[in-house]
Amino acid sequence: MQPPILLNIGGSMYETTADTLTQREPGSLLASVAMHSGGAHGLPTTTGLIDCIHERIEDDRLESSSEAELTRKDVIKCIQADKVRFRGVNLSGLDLSKLDLSEVDFSCGCIEETKFSFAKLHKAKFGEVQASRSSFHNANLRECEFVGANLQGSNLDRANLQSANLQDACLIKCSFIETDLRSAHLQSADLTGANLTGANLEGANLKGAKLSGSNLQGANLQRAYLREVDLRETQLTGAKLGGANLLGAIR
């Protein structure tokens, strides 16, 4: 005989069985939890059932987030149409290097460990994307939007990010070696530990940006806006600071 299962519904206790909860809708999440727990008899017998369901939902979410929803061929077919949007789509791990993805909307999507090397991404939208450990080296990212994006650990060496908007972006430990960031918007961006050796930041706005442990050796910071920036742990050997606005900066 099956042990009873107690359910607390609005403060009232009800007694039922695993079969009653699962046999009506065998394809339901509840039935799935029963199978995941080793069969109907594996269901918890108290209101801890909801914790079991939440754990299963989280497991399913993690499994789905690690796999790309499309292939490189799928993407190529899509970009042949007008007004291409991959908003909220998971493209993690794909090799999209050398493709023309100009003005494509990737906002709120997941593009972790995705390759965009040498790709044309002029005016593409990457707002609030999850793009850690991705590669954008030598890509054309001019006037792109990365507001609130997570690019932690990504490679953007020698990319063209002129006039790009990276405000509030997470750029921790990113590599921007010899990257063109002229007139880029980097207000409140987190560049902790980033490598900007030889980068061109002329006229860039870095107001309130976090530069702790970052490397700006040989960088061009002429006419850059560096108000309220803490530069005490920033490497600036050989950097050009002519005409830079350093009002309120800590050095």
C-alpha positions as CSV (number, residue, x, y, z in Angstrom):
1,M,0.0,0.0,0.0
2,Q,1.3,3.4,-1.0
3,P,2.2,5.8,1.9
4,P,0.0,8.8,2.0
5,I,1.2,12.2,0.7
6,L,0.3,15.3,2.7
7,L,-0.4,18.6,0.9
8,N,-0.6,21.9,2.5
9,I,-3.1,24.0,0.4
10,G,-3.8,27.4,1.8
11,G,-3.1,26.2,5.3
12,S,-5.4,23.2,5.1
13,M,-3.9,19.7,5.1
14,Y,-5.0,17.2,2.5
15,E,-4.1,13.5,2.3
16,T,-3.7,11.8,-1.1
17,T,-1.5,9.2,-2.9
18,A,1.2,9.4,-5.6
19,D,-1.0,7.6,-8.1
20,T,-3.8,10.2,-7.7
21,L,-1.3,13.0,-8.3
22,T,0.3,11.5,-11.4
23,Q,-2.1,9.1,-13.2
24,R,-4.4,11.9,-14.6
25,E,-1.6,13.8,-16.4
26,P,1.3,11.4,-17.0
27,G,3.1,14.0,-19.0
28,S,2.9,16.7,-16.3
29,L,5.8,18.1,-14.4
30,L,4.5,16.3,-11.3
31,A,4.6,13.0,-13.0
32,S,8.1,13.8,-14.4
33,V,9.3,14.6,-10.8
34,A,7.9,11.2,-9.7
35,M,10.0,9.4,-12.4
36,H,13.0,11.6,-11.6
37,S,12.7,10.6,-8.0
38,G,12.7,6.9,-8.8
39,G,9.0,6.2,-9.5
40,A,5.8,7.3,-7.8
41,H,7.0,5.8,-4.5
42,G,10.0,8.2,-4.6
43,L,7.8,11.3,-4.2
44,P,8.3,13.1,-0.9
45,T,5.4,12.4,1.5
46,T,5.2,16.0,3.0
47,T,5.0,19.5,1.6
48,G,8.7,19.3,0.7
49,L,7.2,18.3,-2.7
50,I,7.5,21.9,-3.9
51,D,11.2,21.9,-3.2
52,C,11.6,18.8,-5.3
53,I,9.7,20.4,-8.2
54,H,11.8,23.6,-8.0
55,E,15.0,21.5,-8.1
56,R,13.7,19.7,-11.3
57,I,12.8,23.0,-12.9
58,E,16.3,24.4,-12.2
59,D,18.0,21.2,-13.6
60,D,16.0,21.5,-16.8
61,R,16.9,25.2,-17.1
62,L,20.6,24.5,-16.7
63,E,20.5,21.7,-19.2
64,S,18.8,23.8,-21.9
65,S,21.0,26.9,-21.4
66,S,24.2,24.9,-22.3
67,E,23.1,24.0,-25.8
68,A,22.7,26.3,-28.8
69,E,19.2,26.4,-30.2
70,L,20.4,26.9,-33.8
71,T,23.3,25.8,-36.0
72,R,25.7,28.0,-38.0
73,K,23.7,27.0,-41.1
74,D,20.4,28.0,-39.5
75,V,21.9,31.4,-38.7
76,I,23.2,31.9,-42.3
77,K,19.7,31.2,-43.6
78,C,18.2,33.7,-41.1
79,I,20.5,36.5,-41.9
80,Q,19.5,36.4,-45.6
81,A,16.1,37.9,-44.5
82,D,15.5,41.5,-43.6
83,K,15.4,42.7,-39.9
84,V,17.1,39.7,-38.4
85,R,16.4,39.1,-34.7
86,F,17.9,36.5,-32.4
87,R,16.6,38.3,-29.4
88,G,16.6,35.9,-26.4
89,V,18.0,33.0,-28.5
90,N,20.7,30.7,-27.2
91,L,23.6,30.6,-29.7
92,S,26.3,29.5,-27.2
93,G,29.4,27.8,-28.6
94,L,28.6,28.5,-32.2
95,D,31.3,29.5,-34.7
96,L,29.8,32.7,-36.4
97,S,33.2,34.1,-37.4
98,K,33.5,36.0,-40.7
99,L,29.7,36.3,-41.2
100,D,28.0,39.6,-42.0
101,L,25.7,40.1,-39.0
102,S,25.4,43.8,-39.3
103,E,22.3,45.3,-37.4
104,V,21.3,41.9,-36.1
105,D,19.5,41.9,-32.7
106,F,21.1,39.5,-30.2
107,S,19.6,41.3,-27.2
108,C,18.9,39.3,-24.0
109,G,20.3,36.2,-25.7
110,C,23.0,33.7,-24.6
111,I,26.2,33.7,-26.7
112,E,28.7,32.3,-24.2
113,E,31.9,31.0,-25.8
114,T,30.6,32.0,-29.2
115,K,33.0,32.9,-32.0
116,F,32.5,36.2,-33.8
117,S,36.1,36.7,-35.0
118,F,36.4,38.9,-38.1
119,A,32.6,39.1,-38.3
120,K,30.8,42.3,-39.5
121,L,28.6,43.4,-36.7
122,H,28.1,47.1,-37.4
123,K,25.2,48.4,-35.3
124,A,24.3,45.0,-34.0
125,K,22.5,44.9,-30.6
126,F,23.9,42.9,-27.7
127,G,22.0,44.6,-24.8
128,E,22.0,42.5,-21.7
129,V,23.4,39.4,-23.4
130,Q,25.3,36.7,-21.6
131,A,28.5,36.5,-23.7
132,S,31.2,35.4,-21.3
133,R,34.4,33.9,-22.8
134,S,33.3,34.8,-26.4
135,S,35.7,35.9,-29.1
136,F,35.2,39.1,-31.0
137,H,38.8,39.7,-32.1
138,N,39.2,41.7,-35.3
139,A,35.4,42.0,-35.6
140,N,33.7,45.2,-36.8
141,L,31.6,46.2,-33.8
142,R,31.3,49.9,-34.7
143,E,28.3,51.6,-33.1
144,C,27.2,48.3,-31.5
145,E,25.1,48.3,-28.3
146,F,26.3,46.3,-25.4
147,V,24.4,48.1,-22.6
148,G,24.4,45.9,-19.5
149,A,26.0,43.0,-21.3
150,N,28.1,40.4,-19.6
151,L,31.3,39.9,-21.6
152,Q,33.5,38.7,-18.8
153,G,36.7,37.0,-20.1
154,S,35.9,37.7,-23.7
155,N,38.5,38.5,-26.4
156,L,38.0,41.8,-28.3
157,D,41.6,42.3,-29.5
158,R,42.0,44.6,-32.5
159,A,38.2,44.9,-32.8
160,N,36.6,48.1,-34.1
161,L,34.4,49.4,-31.3
162,Q,34.4,53.0,-32.3
163,S,31.3,54.8,-30.9
164,A,30.0,51.5,-29.4
165,N,27.8,51.7,-26.3
166,L,29.2,49.5,-23.5
167,Q,27.6,51.4,-20.6
168,D,27.2,49.3,-17.4
169,A,28.7,46.3,-19.2
170,C,30.6,43.6,-17.3
171,L,34.0,43.6,-19.0
172,I,36.0,41.9,-16.2
173,K,39.2,40.4,-17.5
174,C,38.3,41.1,-21.1
175,S,41.2,41.6,-23.6
176,F,41.1,44.8,-25.7
177,I,44.7,44.8,-27.0
178,E,45.1,47.4,-29.7
179,T,41.3,47.7,-29.9
180,D,39.7,50.8,-31.5
181,L,37.5,52.3,-28.7
182,R,37.4,55.9,-30.0
183,S,34.4,57.8,-28.7
184,A,33.1,54.6,-27.1
185,H,30.6,54.9,-24.2
186,L,32.0,53.0,-21.2
187,Q,30.2,54.9,-18.3
188,S,30.1,52.7,-15.2
189,A,31.5,49.7,-17.1
190,D,33.4,47.2,-15.0
191,L,36.9,46.8,-16.6
192,T,38.4,45.2,-13.5
193,G,41.5,43.3,-14.6
194,A,40.9,44.1,-18.3
195,N,43.9,44.3,-20.7
196,L,43.7,47.5,-22.8
197,T,47.4,47.6,-23.9
198,G,47.7,49.9,-26.9
199,A,44.0,50.4,-27.1
200,N,42.7,53.7,-28.7
201,L,40.3,55.3,-26.3
202,E,40.6,58.8,-27.6
203,G,37.4,60.7,-26.7
204,A,35.9,57.7,-24.9
205,N,33.6,58.3,-22.0
206,L,34.8,56.3,-18.9
207,K,33.0,58.3,-16.2
208,G,32.6,56.1,-13.2
209,A,34.2,53.0,-14.8
210,K,35.9,50.5,-12.7
211,L,39.6,50.1,-13.7
212,S,41.1,48.3,-10.8
213,G,43.9,46.1,-11.9
214,S,43.4,47.0,-15.6
215,N,46.3,47.5,-18.0
216,L,46.3,50.7,-20.0
217,Q,50.0,50.7,-21.0
218,G,50.6,52.6,-24.2
219,A,46.8,53.3,-24.5
220,N,45.6,56.5,-26.2
221,L,43.4,58.3,-23.7
222,Q,43.6,61.8,-25.2
223,R,40.5,63.8,-24.6
224,A,39.0,60.8,-22.8
225,Y,36.4,61.5,-20.1
226,L,37.8,60.0,-16.9
227,R,35.9,61.9,-14.2
228,E,35.3,60.1,-10.9
229,V,37.6,57.2,-12.0
230,D,39.9,55.5,-9.5
231,L,43.2,55.1,-11.3
232,R,45.3,54.0,-8.3
233,E,45.6,50.3,-9.3
234,T,45.7,51.0,-13.1
235,Q,48.8,50.5,-15.2
236,L,49.2,53.7,-17.2
237,T,52.9,53.4,-18.3
238,G,53.3,55.1,-21.7
239,A,49.6,56.1,-21.9
240,K,48.7,59.3,-23.6
241,L,46.5,61.5,-21.4
242,G,46.7,64.8,-23.2
243,G,43.4,66.8,-22.9
244,A,41.8,64.0,-20.8
245,N,39.2,65.1,-18.3
246,L,40.4,63.9,-14.9
247,L,38.2,66.0,-12.7
248,G,37.5,64.0,-9.5
249,A,39.7,61.1,-10.6
250,I,41.8,59.4,-7.9
251,R,45.4,58.9,-8.8
